[in-house]
Amino acid sequence: MIEAPVSRIFLIGFNRCGGAWFRDAFQAAGVRWRHDRTGELAADIAWHAAAGTRPLERWPRLVGISGLQRWNKPHLPKVEAFRHFAFLETQFPDALFIYNDRDPADWIASRFFQREGRFADCEARHEGCHRRDLPQIWLKDRAAHKLRVLRHFEGNPRFLHFDLSHDPDAKLVNWAAPWVRLGELPADRGVESAARNVVQIDALAEDLHTRARRPRHRPGRPDSGFVDAVAAHCLGTAAEAGDNGALSPAAAFWTPDGTIEAKLGHPLPLLRSGDGPYLAERSDQARDRVQAVVNGLLELGAHPPLTIDMQDAREAGTGGRPVPAQRTLVYNRRPGAANLVLWPLPGYHDLAPEGRPGAFAADEVAFEDKPDLCLWFGNLTGKPLPHLAPGLGQRRMAHHYLRELAQGPDDAMRQQIGQALSAVTRYRVVSRLHGRPGFEMGFVLPPKHEKAGEDRMLAHLVTRRVPDTWVQQGRYVLSLSGNDTGSNFLSAAASNAVVLKEEDEWELFYTAAFRPWEHYIPLAPGGDDIEDRLDWARSHPGHCKEIAAASRALVAKFAAPENRRAWMAAVLEVLGARRAPP
């Protein structure tokens, strides 16, 4: 029950410090509270702090706010909006602030093992360090943030420092009383004690001690031949005449003054504060990709102007379509398309050496010890292939057909949808091979397509979410085209399995280096020859093992920081977006 006016209540401590407990306590008293796990609120606050404008206008009825960080998108800047407590106090003078704290040893252990270590991996990527370095970094950061908070709010009655490991409930209840009448607080504060999990803590300490004795990786010299070949492939060909109508609606122009403009010329809501990264007011796929690419370019020492179009399935320059008016960074193109310069897609192509944060999980099972299974899991994407549906009128992306299925089509429409999907590689393969001995596969649909997944055409083919390591669970992994090429190719190529890749004619930054029968087994467009290729693979296990080893070595070469930085720098120098070193 609200006793006196209060616009907001902010938790300004770190994550893993009882945010959900505070939410439950205040919600029971009638306070509208959100413990954010998406990073949406944190991104909004950080962007408005850079702009100097009032945040959280999209949530006018929200009072309590916790979870003010974004870590679940490692390709985007880490956002810790709880650090903007001074800005928030200026924007909301009648707000309440709680510095939620806990025992530091318990806090470190809780963070280190959060989401099976994924949080620690993301932190290590952002810090540019090993996981073993995190406890010391976290302790120093915690001490510095705590000192800043306590100094800023010293003597302020609208501020509370609450230690969940030691402070009694009455401390919170009595402090909040002038504004909120709290009832009995939840008994479980959600802050486990190290004393209850000694084995886990001891294992952490021993693991860190062991890793600390290992020599740190020192970058070598780049492989000049490899770097030159990758850069030449990515640069492709240039053309003088072009039309920016060839760009997708998601394209962006990074202009000389640092502004990032949309295709139609208006500024995108991407701001840079000082020499920090660009931040976005809100998240969507197109904006996230532009933001991530530009921030990556900054790390490489690049400068504008540059044009970026990270949309899927770039068909520009083929089939009578024009090419862009200037050379443009894309992540995919058709062979021979001019003015399209290949670049890694953030979130998909962020390669790192094995064992480093952000790397693919190491595959500990040798090819010959894996189950004799052929695997594929993924989203239902793609477009009907012309040679498989010559009589089909309009060929549309699969998501259009999924939307129609979700609406409950009549029999005539269902027949048309079935005809179209039968020419989409992923549906064609999964509907034919699902449930057969030796195959494990299924569609993992995003929430927006769950309704379509309940239709009788798909329900038996849909599976629950699978771990990223599914590519390691059998000897043979399919890489099937979707909107463009198969997005699981690199993770599969980094495993001890052999990849059977559909030849889809899409070019990405890595495709020229991977050769059929040397690094993967090729499949015909549509995948109708999968069974024949598997018969060959099963009768040539030695050759398959060699193919898998070659592809794994090539992924490692792409992931080597010295090679990755060198070929990207070479591309930027040709584009005039980076000065060559003296």
FENHUTA-V875787 format. One record per residue. N is the residue number from 1. PHI is phi in whole degrees, -180 to 180 (NA if undefined). OMEGA is omega as a letter, one per 40 degrees, with the letter a starting at -180 (999 if undefined). BURIAL is + if it has 24 or more other C-alpha atoms within 12 Angstrom, else -. Layout:
N,PHI,OMEGA,BURIAL
N,PHI,OMEGA,BURIAL
This chain:
1,NA,i,-
2,-77,a,+
3,-92,a,-
4,-144,a,-
5,-58,i,-
6,-150,a,+
7,-77,a,+
8,-148,i,+
9,-127,a,+
10,-111,i,+
11,-91,a,+
12,-120,i,+
13,-95,a,+
14,-77,i,+
15,-68,a,+
16,65,i,+
17,-129,i,+
18,77,a,+
19,-57,a,+
20,-67,i,+
21,-66,i,+
22,-61,i,+
23,-56,a,+
24,-63,a,+
25,-65,a,+
26,-80,i,+
27,-62,i,+
28,-64,i,-
29,-95,i,+
30,90,i,-
31,-88,i,+
32,-74,a,+
33,-132,i,+
34,-129,i,+
35,-96,a,+
36,-82,i,+
37,-110,a,-
38,-98,a,-
39,85,a,+
40,-65,a,+
41,-68,i,+
42,-62,i,+
43,-63,i,+
44,-63,a,+
45,-65,a,+
46,-62,a,+
47,-66,a,+
48,-71,i,+
49,-65,i,+
50,-69,a,+
51,-85,a,-
52,73,a,-
53,-120,a,-
54,-74,a,+
55,-88,i,+
56,64,i,+
57,-66,i,-
58,-78,a,-
59,-127,a,-
60,-65,a,-
61,-94,a,-
62,-78,a,+
63,-110,a,+
64,-90,a,+
65,-138,i,+
66,-138,a,+
67,76,a,+
68,-87,i,+
69,-151,i,+
70,-126,i,+
71,-131,a,+
72,-83,i,+
73,-127,a,+
74,-64,i,+
75,-82,i,+
76,-106,i,+
77,-58,i,+
78,-68,a,+
79,-119,i,+
80,-127,a,+
81,-71,i,+
82,-65,i,+
83,-74,a,+
84,-90,a,+
85,-63,i,+
86,-67,i,+
87,-63,a,+
88,-64,i,+
89,-66,i,+
90,-66,a,-
91,-76,a,-
92,-130,a,+
93,-61,a,-
94,-98,a,-
95,-76,i,+
96,-106,a,+
97,-129,i,+
98,-124,i,+
99,-90,a,+
100,-83,a,+
101,-132,i,+
102,-160,i,+
103,-56,a,+
104,-63,i,+
105,-66,i,+
106,-63,a,+
107,-62,a,+
108,-63,a,+
109,-62,a,+
110,-63,i,+
111,-67,a,+
112,-63,a,+
113,-101,a,+
114,-60,a,-
115,50,i,-
116,58,i,-
117,89,a,-
118,-67,i,+
119,-62,i,+
120,-62,i,+
121,-62,i,+
122,-64,i,+
123,-61,a,+
124,-64,i,+
125,-62,a,+
126,-67,a,+
127,-83,a,-
128,70,a,-
129,-136,i,-
130,-84,i,+
131,-59,a,+
132,-64,a,+
133,-84,a,+
134,-65,a,+
135,-54,a,+
136,-67,i,-
137,-63,a,-
138,-63,a,+
139,-63,i,-
140,-64,a,-
141,-65,i,-
142,-60,a,+
143,-64,a,-
144,-67,a,-
145,-66,i,+
146,-61,i,+
147,-63,i,-
148,-63,a,-
149,-63,a,+
150,-65,i,+
151,-67,a,-
152,-65,a,-
153,-99,a,-
154,-54,i,-
155,78,a,-
156,-90,a,-
157,-69,i,-
158,-90,i,+
159,-122,i,+
160,-135,i,+
161,-99,a,+
162,-122,i,+
163,-97,a,+
164,-67,a,+
165,-79,a,+
166,-133,a,-
167,-76,i,-
168,-76,i,-
169,-55,a,+
170,-59,a,-
171,-62,i,-
172,-71,a,+
173,-61,a,+
174,-68,i,-
175,-64,a,+
176,-76,a,+
177,-52,i,-
178,-62,a,-
179,-117,a,+
180,-136,i,+
181,-92,i,+
182,-84,i,+
183,-91,i,-
184,-68,a,-
185,-85,i,-
186,-56,a,-
187,-69,a,-
188,-90,a,-
189,-82,i,+
190,72,i,-
191,-124,a,+
192,-62,a,+
193,-98,i,+
194,-61,a,-
195,-64,a,-
196,-88,a,-
197,-143,a,-
198,-62,a,-
199,-60,a,-
200,-64,a,-
201,-65,i,+
202,-63,i,-
203,-64,i,-
204,-61,a,+
205,-62,a,-
206,-66,i,-
207,-62,i,-
208,-64,a,-
209,-65,i,-
210,-63,a,-
211,-66,a,-
212,-65,i,-
213,-82,a,-
214,-78,i,-
215,-67,i,-
216,-77,a,-
217,-69,i,-
218,-111,a,-
219,-58,i,-
220,-91,i,-
221,-84,i,-
222,-63,i,-
223,-78,a,-
224,-62,i,-
225,-63,i,-
226,-64,a,+
227,-59,a,+
228,-63,a,-
229,-67,i,+
230,-66,a,+
231,-63,i,+
232,-64,i,+
233,-62,a,+
234,-66,a,+
235,-67,i,+
236,59,a,+
237,-115,i,+
238,-112,i,+
239,-136,a,-
240,-82,a,-
241,-92,i,-
242,-166,a,-
243,-144,a,-
244,-73,i,+
245,-64,i,-
246,-73,a,+
247,-77,i,+
248,-80,i,+
249,-61,a,-
250,-86,a,+
251,-67,a,+
252,-143,i,+
253,-114,i,+
254,-89,a,+
255,-88,a,-
256,-57,a,-
257,-85,i,-
258,92,i,+
259,-70,i,+
260,-111,a,+
261,-109,i,+
262,-77,a,+
263,-57,a,+
264,-85,i,-
265,101,i,-
266,-85,a,-
267,-66,i,-
268,-82,i,+
269,-74,i,+
270,-123,a,+
271,-122,i,+
272,-120,i,+
273,-102,a,-
274,62,i,-
275,-101,i,-
276,-82,a,-
277,-78,i,+
278,-74,i,+
279,-118,i,+
280,-111,i,+
281,-64,i,+
282,-147,a,+
283,-107,i,+
284,-151,a,-
285,-58,a,-
286,-64,a,+
287,-68,i,+
288,-60,a,+
289,-67,i,+
290,-64,a,+
291,-57,a,+
292,-67,a,+
293,-65,a,+
294,-64,i,+
295,-65,i,+
296,-65,i,+
297,-64,i,+
298,-60,i,+
299,-63,i,-
300,-87,a,+
301,80,a,-
302,-81,i,+
303,-140,i,+
304,-74,e,+
305,-86,i,+
306,-149,i,+
307,-112,a,+
308,-131,i,+
309,-143,a,+
310,-96,i,+
311,-75,i,+
312,-67,i,+
313,51,i,+
314,-80,a,+
315,-97,a,+
316,-57,i,+
317,82,i,+
318,-133,i,-
319,60,i,-
320,81,i,-
321,-80,i,-
322,-73,i,+
323,-103,i,+
324,-62,a,+
325,-72,i,-
326,-141,i,+
327,-66,a,+
328,-130,i,+
329,-75,i,+
330,-135,i,+
331,-105,i,+
332,-151,i,+
333,-159,i,+
334,-89,i,+
335,-55,i,+
336,85,a,+
337,-70,a,+
338,-86,i,+
339,65,i,+
340,-110,a,+
341,-103,a,+
342,-74,a,+
343,-149,i,+
344,-62,i,+
345,-89,a,+
346,-57,a,+
347,91,i,+
348,-120,a,+
349,-117,a,+
350,-85,a,+
351,-79,i,+
352,-146,i,+
353,-60,a,+
354,-55,a,+
355,92,i,+
356,-91,i,+
357,-56,a,+
358,93,i,+
359,-78,i,+
360,-63,i,+
361,-59,i,+
362,-65,i,+
363,-92,a,+
364,-91,a,-
365,-107,a,-
366,-66,a,-
367,-52,a,+
368,-70,a,+
369,-95,a,-
370,-82,i,+
371,-61,i,-
372,-79,a,+
373,-126,i,+
374,-110,a,+
375,-120,i,+
376,-162,i,+
377,-139,i,+
378,172,a,+
379,-78,i,+
380,-89,i,+
381,-130,i,+
382,123,a,+
383,-132,i,+
384,-55,i,+
385,-79,a,+
386,-56,a,-
387,-73,i,-
388,-96,i,-
389,-143,a,+
390,-64,a,-
391,-93,a,-
392,-75,a,-
393,-67,a,-
394,-97,i,-
395,-98,a,+
396,-118,i,+
397,-64,a,+
398,-59,a,+
399,-64,i,+
400,-66,i,+
401,-68,i,+
402,-65,i,+
403,-63,i,+
404,-68,i,+
405,-64,a,+
406,-64,a,+
407,-89,i,-
408,71,a,-
409,-69,i,-
410,-77,a,-
411,-62,a,-
412,-65,i,-
413,-66,a,-
414,-62,i,+
415,-65,i,-
416,-64,i,+
417,-64,i,+
418,-62,i,+
419,-63,a,+
420,-68,a,+
421,-66,i,+
422,-67,i,+
423,-102,i,+
424,-90,a,+
425,-49,a,+
426,-64,i,+
427,-68,a,+
428,-59,a,+
429,-74,a,+
430,-66,a,+
431,-66,a,+
432,-86,a,-
433,-107,a,+
434,-60,i,+
435,86,i,-
436,-79,i,-
437,-57,i,-
438,90,a,-
439,-125,i,+
440,-131,a,+
441,-161,i,+
442,175,i,+
443,-92,i,+
444,-110,a,+
445,-91,i,+
446,-72,a,-
447,-54,a,-
448,-66,a,-
449,-112,a,+
450,-61,i,+
451,-62,i,-
452,-62,a,+
453,-66,i,+
454,-84,i,-
455,-67,a,+
456,-62,i,-
457,-73,a,+
458,-123,a,+
459,-52,a,-
460,-75,a,-
461,-102,a,+
462,-89,i,+
463,-126,i,+
464,-72,a,-
465,-58,a,-
466,-112,i,-
467,-68,i,-
468,-61,a,+
469,-83,i,+
470,-59,a,+
471,-67,a,+
472,-100,a,+
473,-97,i,+
474,-159,a,+
475,-76,a,+
476,-126,a,+
477,-125,i,+
478,-86,i,+
479,-121,a,+
480,-110,a,+
481,-63,i,+
482,-119,i,+
483,-63,i,+
484,-138,a,+
485,-82,a,+
486,-68,a,+
487,-74,i,+
488,-91,a,+
489,-61,a,+
490,-66,i,+
491,-66,i,+
492,-70,i,+
493,-66,i,+
494,-85,a,+
495,-94,i,+
496,-90,i,+
497,-83,i,+
498,-100,a,+
499,-97,i,+
500,-106,a,+
501,-109,i,+
502,-68,i,+
503,-81,a,+
504,-106,i,+
505,69,i,+
506,-83,i,+
507,-104,i,+
508,-125,a,+
509,-61,a,+
510,-103,a,+
511,-66,a,+
512,-67,a,-
513,-79,a,+
514,-90,a,+
515,-114,i,-
516,-62,a,+
517,69,i,+
518,-104,a,+
519,-119,i,+
520,-163,i,+
521,-97,a,+
522,-79,i,+
523,-117,i,+
524,-70,i,+
525,-54,a,+
526,100,i,+
527,74,a,+
528,-71,a,+
529,-102,a,+
530,-58,a,+
531,-62,i,+
532,-65,a,-
533,-65,i,+
534,-68,i,+
535,-58,i,-
536,-63,a,-
537,-60,a,+
538,-70,i,+
539,-91,i,-
540,-133,a,-
541,-63,i,+
542,-63,i,-
543,-65,i,-
544,-62,i,+
545,-63,i,+
546,-66,i,+
547,-62,a,+
548,-63,i,+
549,-65,a,+
550,-66,a,+
551,-68,i,+
552,-64,i,+
553,-66,a,+
554,-71,i,+
555,-60,i,+
556,-62,i,+
557,-68,i,+
558,-67,a,+
559,-80,a,+
560,-58,a,+
561,-56,a,+
562,-67,i,+
563,-72,a,+
564,-60,a,+
565,-66,a,+
566,-67,a,+
567,-72,i,+
568,-69,i,+
569,-63,i,+
570,-63,i,+
571,-63,a,+
572,-64,i,+
573,-66,i,-
574,-66,i,+
575,-78,a,+
576,73,a,-
577,-106,i,+
578,-156,i,+
579,-78,i,-
580,-67,i,-
581,-63,a,-
582,-67,999,-
